[in-house]
Amino acid sequence: QLHLVESGGGLVQAGDSLRLSCAAPGPTFNMYDIGWFRRAPGKEREFVAAIGWRGSKILYGDSVKDRFTISRDNAKNTVILEMNNLKAEDTAVYYCAARSARITLVDSSDSYEYWGQGTQVTISS
């Protein structure tokens, strides 16, 4: 099993930036693709970004690709989501998820096996 822990959420104003972290202690972190998803009140879970096990392959959701940046540091067992120019519609609980590395990255939540508990991000208008 892989235990994922998100951190960095909080309350910020529109236009501000926020940095989320996803950490997973253990020796096999570099064997997993990592994805970020979010769920806003009354809405379905939405894909945000994903990164492959080496950090070379990256996917972004259309609503965030010009504002968010995903990266990973396998030496620290950490994936970072840098969120810039935040908008009210970014308000949601953000989750990191993991799946065993594959040839291609995917944006479907059904493909990810391990999930963290989530961190709340709230943007005031």
BAPATOR-777086 format. One line per 8 residues: number of its first residue (from 1); for each residue x, y, z of N, C-alpha, C. Coordinates in pm, 1 decimal, always signed. Layout:
NUM	X/Y/Z/X/Y/Z/X/Y/Z; ... $
***
This chain:
1	+82.2/-118.7/+0.0/+0.0/+0.0/+0.0/+86.9/+125.6/+0.0; +25.2/+234.8/-43.3/+91.2/+363.9/-47.7/+5.3/+463.6/+29.4; +64.3/+530.7/+126.6/-7.2/+627.7/+207.8/+27.2/+768.3/+160.0; -73.6/+840.3/+110.7/-55.9/+973.5/+55.6/-110.6/+1077.8/+152.2; -36.3/+1186.9/+169.4/-76.3/+1294.7/+259.0/-62.5/+1427.1/+186.1; -174.7/+1499.4/+171.8/-174.0/+1631.7/+110.5/-157.4/+1738.3/+218.3; -98.4/+1850.8/+179.7/-85.2/+1964.1/+269.5/-73.6/+2091.5/+187.3; -92.7/+2205.2/+252.1/-74.6/+2334.0/+188.0/-201.8/+2409.0/+156.1 $
9	-317.5/+2350.1/+180.5/-442.1/+2418.1/+152.9/-465.7/+2533.2/+248.2; -562.1/+2617.7/+212.7/-594.1/+2731.2/+296.7/-689.6/+2825.5/+228.4; -705.5/+2943.0/+287.8/-794.1/+3047.4/+237.4/-710.6/+3161.5/+182.0; -730.6/+3194.1/+54.2/-656.7/+3302.1/-10.6/-752.0/+3384.8/-95.3; -704.9/+3500.5/-136.6/-783.6/+3588.8/-221.5/-765.9/+3553.7/-368.5; -864.7/+3587.9/-448.1/-853.8/+3568.9/-592.1/-729.5/+3639.5/-645.2; -656.9/+3571.7/-733.7/-533.9/+3623.9/-788.3/-409.3/+3580.9/-713.4; -425.1/+3526.8/-594.4/-311.2/+3481.5/-515.3/-261.9/+3345.1/-562.5 $
17	-153.6/+3299.1/-501.1/-94.2/+3170.3/-532.7/-93.9/+3080.9/-409.8; -87.7/+2952.2/-434.7/-85.4/+2854.4/-327.6/-4.7/+2733.5/-374.7; +64.4/+2670.3/-283.3/+148.3/+2555.6/-314.6/+99.9/+2435.4/-234.9; +57.2/+2332.0/-305.2/+12.2/+2209.0/-242.8/+120.1/+2102.6/-254.0; +130.5/+2019.3/-151.4/+226.8/+1910.8/-149.4/+155.7/+1778.3/-130.1; +209.0/+1675.7/-192.2/+162.6/+1538.9/-174.7/+283.6/+1454.9/-138.6; +283.3/+1400.0/-19.5/+396.6/+1322.5/+29.6/+355.9/+1178.3/+55.2; +448.7/+1085.9/+29.0/+423.1/+943.5/+48.0/+550.5/+875.5/+95.5 $
25	+565.4/+856.1/+224.0/+684.7/+789.0/+275.3/+697.7/+647.1/+221.0; +821.5/+605.0/+197.5/+846.7/+470.1/+150.6/+947.8/+466.7/+38.2; +999.8/+347.9/+7.6/+1106.6/+334.3/-92.0/+1058.8/+320.5/-235.5; +927.5/+312.3/-260.3/+876.7/+284.7/-394.1/+803.8/+401.8/-457.6; +821.1/+521.6/-406.9/+748.3/+637.3/-457.1/+773.5/+660.6/-605.7; +894.0/+636.8/-652.1/+927.8/+661.6/-791.6/+873.2/+556.7/-887.3; +793.7/+464.1/-838.9/+730.0/+364.5/-923.5/+584.9/+401.0/-956.7; +539.6/+517.7/-913.4/+399.7/+556.2/-928.4/+382.9/+681.6/-1011.2 $
33	+279.0/+681.3/-1095.1/+227.2/+804.5/-1153.0/+141.4/+872.7/-1046.7; +150.3/+1005.2/-1038.6/+76.9/+1081.7/-938.9/-16.9/+1179.7/-1008.9; -140.7/+1183.6/-962.7/-238.2/+1277.1/-1016.2/-296.7/+1365.2/-907.7; -342.1/+1482.4/-948.2/-417.3/+1572.6/-861.5/-559.7/+1583.9/-915.3; -656.3/+1571.2/-826.8/-797.4/+1587.5/-858.5/-858.9/+1682.7/-758.4; -973.5/+1736.9/-793.5/-1043.4/+1825.6/-701.2/-1193.4/+1802.4/-711.3; -1261.6/+1833.8/-601.4/-1406.5/+1823.1/-599.5/-1465.3/+1944.3/-529.4; -1541.2/+2022.0/-604.4/-1610.0/+2138.5/-551.2/-1748.4/+2097.5/-503.1 $
41	-1806.8/+2174.4/-411.7/-1940.7/+2141.5/-362.4/-2042.6/+2131.0/-475.5; -2116.8/+2021.7/-476.7/-2219.7/+2001.8/-576.4/-2170.1/+1961.2/-713.2; -2040.7/+1934.8/-728.2/-1985.2/+1898.1/-857.4/-1913.9/+1763.3/-849.4; -1893.1/+1703.8/-965.9/-1820.0/+1578.6/-973.6/-1670.2/+1602.9/-959.2; -1598.3/+1499.0/-926.7/-1454.1/+1508.7/-916.9/-1393.7/+1545.4/-1052.0; -1298.0/+1638.4/-1051.6/-1240.5/+1692.8/-1173.1/-1090.4/+1669.2/-1176.1; -1040.2/+1629.3/-1290.8/-896.5/+1611.2/-1309.2/-826.5/+1745.9/-1312.6; -712.9/+1755.6/-1243.5/-635.4/+1879.0/-1238.4/-503.3/+1863.7/-1312.5 $
49	-422.9/+1764.7/-1274.4/-291.6/+1745.5/-1334.5/-239.5/+1608.0/-1298.3; -144.1/+1559.0/-1376.2/-79.0/+1431.9/-1347.6/+65.3/+1438.0/-1393.3; +149.3/+1355.8/-1330.8/+290.5/+1351.6/-1364.1/+338.8/+1207.3/-1358.0; +419.3/+1168.2/-1455.8/+470.8/+1032.8/-1462.6/+580.8/+1006.8/-1362.6; +621.8/+883.1/-1353.9/+714.9/+842.4/-1249.6/+850.7/+909.9/-1259.7; +894.0/+945.2/-1380.8/+1022.4/+1013.3/-1398.5/+1009.5/+1165.6/-1393.9; +887.7/+1214.9/-1399.3/+865.7/+1358.4/-1402.3/+868.0/+1419.3/-1540.6; +884.5/+1338.7/-1644.9/+892.8/+1389.6/-1781.5/+755.8/+1406.8/-1846.0 $
57	+665.8/+1312.8/-1824.2/+532.4/+1319.2/-1882.1/+439.0/+1392.6/-1786.8; +365.5/+1490.0/-1841.1/+277.2/+1574.1/-1761.7/+147.6/+1598.1/-1837.7; +36.7/+1597.4/-1765.8/-94.0/+1632.1/-1819.8/-157.2/+1738.7/-1731.3; -234.4/+1828.2/-1793.6/-310.0/+1929.2/-1721.0/-453.9/+1929.9/-1768.0; -544.4/+1955.3/-1674.8/-680.7/+1980.8/-1713.4/-691.8/+2113.9/-1785.4; -790.0/+2123.8/-1876.2/-802.4/+2244.0/-1957.4/-823.7/+2370.0/-1873.8; -890.0/+2358.3/-1762.0/-923.0/+2474.9/-1681.8/-805.8/+2528.7/-1600.5; -694.6/+2454.5/-1592.5/-583.8/+2495.8/-1507.2/-449.3/+2498.2/-1578.1 $
65	-439.4/+2452.8/-1700.6/-309.5/+2430.0/-1764.2/-227.5/+2556.9/-1783.6; -289.1/+2671.8/-1788.2/-216.7/+2797.3/-1803.9/-181.1/+2862.2/-1670.4; -224.7/+2801.9/-1560.5/-206.7/+2863.9/-1429.9/-137.4/+2774.4/-1327.6; -150.0/+2643.3/-1341.7/-94.5/+2549.2/-1244.6/+28.4/+2479.8/-1302.2; +118.7/+2438.1/-1213.5/+237.4/+2364.2/-1252.1/+258.0/+2247.3/-1156.9; +274.4/+2128.5/-1214.0/+299.3/+2009.6/-1133.8/+444.8/+1967.7/-1150.2; +505.4/+1921.5/-1041.7/+642.9/+1874.6/-1044.0/+660.4/+1769.4/-935.2; +773.1/+1698.9/-939.3/+797.2/+1599.4/-835.5/+945.4/+1593.3/-801.4 $
73	+971.5/+1555.2/-677.9/+1106.2/+1535.2/-628.1/+1108.4/+1396.6/-565.0; +1151.9/+1298.9/-641.6/+1148.3/+1161.0/-593.4/+1242.9/+1137.7/-476.3; +1349.0/+1217.1/-466.8/+1440.1/+1204.3/-353.8/+1372.0/+1240.3/-222.7; +1268.8/+1324.7/-229.9/+1193.4/+1365.2/-112.1/+1054.9/+1301.8/-106.4; +1025.8/+1212.3/-199.7/+895.2/+1145.4/-204.8/+780.7/+1246.0/-205.0; +793.8/+1348.1/-288.8/+697.9/+1457.9/-286.5/+659.7/+1501.2/-427.7; +531.9/+1529.7/-447.8/+480.8/+1593.0/-568.9/+422.5/+1727.6/-530.2; +453.8/+1829.7/-608.4/+412.0/+1966.5/-580.2/+314.2/+2013.6/-686.4 $
81	+211.3/+2083.1/-643.5/+119.5/+2150.9/-733.9/+124.4/+2299.6/-701.8; +184.4/+2377.6/-790.9/+190.7/+2522.0/-775.3/+71.0/+2584.2/-845.4; -8.6/+2655.3/-771.2/-133.7/+2711.3/-819.4/-120.7/+2863.5/-821.9; -131.3/+2921.2/-940.3/-116.9/+3065.2/-958.1/-245.4/+3125.8/-1012.5; -260.5/+3256.0/-988.8/-377.8/+3329.4/-1036.8/-506.8/+3255.7/-1002.7; -522.0/+3225.0/-877.1/-637.2/+3147.5/-833.3/-766.6/+3224.4/-851.9; -871.6/+3149.5/-884.6/-1003.1/+3205.6/-908.4/-1104.2/+3141.9/-814.8; -1217.9/+3205.7/-801.2/-1320.9/+3154.1/-712.6/-1361.5/+3012.3/-750.7 $
89	-1363.6/+2982.9/-879.8/-1403.3/+2850.3/-924.4/-1300.5/+2742.2/-894.2; -1182.7/+2779.9/-843.9/-1083.3/+2682.2/-800.5/-1111.2/+2629.7/-660.1; -1206.5/+2688.8/-591.2/-1241.1/+2643.9/-457.0/-1286.8/+2498.7/-460.7; -1220.8/+2413.8/-382.2/-1251.3/+2271.1/-382.7/-1162.8/+2201.1/-280.8; -1194.7/+2076.0/-255.8/-1103.8/+1988.4/-184.4/-1012.4/+1923.5/-287.7; -882.4/+1934.3/-267.2/-784.5/+1882.1/-361.2/-726.0/+1752.2/-308.3; -721.9/+1651.1/-394.6/-673.1/+1518.9/-359.1/-555.6/+1481.0/-448.1; -457.0/+1416.8/-390.5/-356.3/+1352.2/-472.4/-385.2/+1202.6/-477.0 $
97	-346.5/+1140.5/-587.2/-374.4/+1000.1/-609.5/-256.4/+936.0/-680.9; -244.3/+804.5/-667.7/-131.8/+732.9/-725.4/-177.8/+605.1/-793.3; -105.4/+568.7/-897.1/-123.6/+439.4/-961.2/+11.9/+389.2/-1007.6; +26.7/+259.2/-1017.8/+151.1/+203.0/-1067.9/+180.6/+260.1/-1205.3; +305.5/+295.7/-1228.5/+344.8/+363.2/-1351.3/+308.4/+281.9/-1474.6; +259.7/+352.3/-1576.9/+222.7/+292.9/-1704.6/+292.1/+367.2/-1818.5; +267.5/+319.8/-1940.3/+328.3/+382.9/-2057.1/+275.1/+524.5/-2077.6; +144.6/+543.1/-2054.0/+81.6/+672.2/-2074.8/+13.1/+720.2/-1947.8 $
105	+4.9/+851.5/-1932.2/-70.5/+910.8/-1823.0/-218.4/+915.8/-1859.7; -304.3/+914.1/-1758.0/-447.8/+919.7/-1779.1/-508.0/+1023.4/-1686.8; -627.6/+1070.0/-1723.2/-695.8/+1172.1/-1645.1/-822.1/+1120.0/-1577.3; -841.4/+990.6/-1577.1/-960.0/+930.3/-1517.5/-931.7/+890.0/-1373.3; -1015.4/+935.1/-1281.8/-996.6/+901.7/-1141.3/-1008.2/+751.9/-1116.1; -1083.6/+682.2/-1200.6/-1101.2/+538.4/-1184.3/-970.6/+461.8/-1203.2; -872.7/+522.4/-1267.3/-746.9/+455.6/-1295.8/-647.4/+463.9/-1180.7; -675.6/+544.3/-1080.4/-583.4/+565.3/-969.4/-626.2/+484.0/-848.5 $
113	-531.3/+413.0/-791.6/-560.3/+316.6/-686.6/-555.9/+375.5/-546.3; -458.2/+461.4/-519.2/-437.7/+514.3/-384.6/-473.9/+661.7/-379.7; -538.9/+702.0/-270.2/-587.6/+838.6/-254.9/-555.8/+893.7/-117.3; -521.6/+1021.6/-112.9/-506.6/+1090.3/+13.1/-640.5/+1137.6/+66.2; -637.6/+1201.6/+182.7/-759.8/+1248.5/+247.2/-807.3/+1383.3/+195.3; -722.4/+1456.2/+125.5/-760.1/+1582.6/+66.7/-721.6/+1702.1/+152.4; -708.1/+1817.2/+87.4/-680.6/+1942.5/+156.0/-770.2/+2050.9/+97.0; -830.9/+2130.6/+183.6/-927.9/+2230.4/+140.8/-857.8/+2354.9/+87.6 $
121	-901.1/+2399.2/-30.6/-854.4/+2524.0/-89.9/-975.9/+2612.8/-110.8; -973.2/+2731.9/-52.5/-1084.0/+2825.0/-63.1/-1032.9/+2959.2/-112.7; -1094.2/+3010.3/-218.3/-1055.3/+3138.4/-276.9/-1169.8/+3235.5/-258.6; -1143.2/+3344.8/-191.9/-1244.0/+3447.0/-169.0/-1252.0/+3539.1/-289.6; -1371.9/+3581.3/-322.8/-1393.5/+3668.2/-437.0/-1385.2/+3814.8/-398.8 $
***
